[in-house]
């Protein structure tokens, strides 16, 4: 177990801060006011399963106390060769195989989120390319230039069923327009997405797409009380949480070696019923359980970890936006 000390603020509705030993002190910071019957939670998930891994308990809690939740999937997970090969028992998937796999993962996501308490109308698929978000962020800025083409599905735009705005193509401008549209339509009070230091390219890129849409909205309307609070969660960092400090018991701990500036974590305690429901939901991701079941279930513990977003220097942003495969 890591050497940091965790102090419980409130079992059912509180969050508490887990501090790295290098910081030397705890900084209690509760989020009770953000989790109530008035909460409007929007979760931006890079792929089907990330939303449940990182925030399946939080989703249940907000719905359980009368709040509203929307989950937005950036991609449908249609660019995962190992998954397609194992699911379809084939060695050389075609573009049609990848497209069919994306549809299957969407259907799984709907079943999973219904288990957590959502209705299908509260689930949004943006249909952008799995494995392509970082490249789009880095090299395909606008409609004025060429659009990205998925090497898996061979598509350069979302499937018709996933189109949020007309004429959407695979570029940064169109993706941020789509994100802005769902933000304006739902008016969240609490936003949750993947951490900018998540080591999966689609994950850290998702953060920057969401943050870019928020910045655009703030320019149109200066920050007010109605602006949502942004929290992030971590999915990929080395071998964490199976190794690297995540622990093996009932509680999830922050990863060892995480950069000091981002090492303040808010731990959200879950009830036994919420943990059980989260585990049952994860088991419904059959396509992913085939290839990484032990990893997925390592997130079904007695708490979830979040961090508040913070201002970053231009140098940090430049470093974090790089695509590292």
Protein Blocks (a to p, Z undefined) as FASTA:
>chain_A
ZZbdcddfblklmccddddfklopacdddfklmmcfkbccddddfbghjlmmmmmmmmmm
mmmnopacddddfbgolacfklmmmmnopabdcfklmmmmmmmmmmmmmmmmmmnopafk
lpccehiaehilmmmmmmmmbfklccdddfklopabdcfklpmbghiacdfklmmmmmmm
mmmmnopabdcdddfkbcbfklmmmmmmmmmmmmmmmmmpgcdfklccdddddfbgcjbf
kgghnojafbdcddehiafklmcccdddddfklmmmmmmmmmmmmmlmmmmmmmmmmmmc
cbdcddddddddfklmmmmmpccZZ
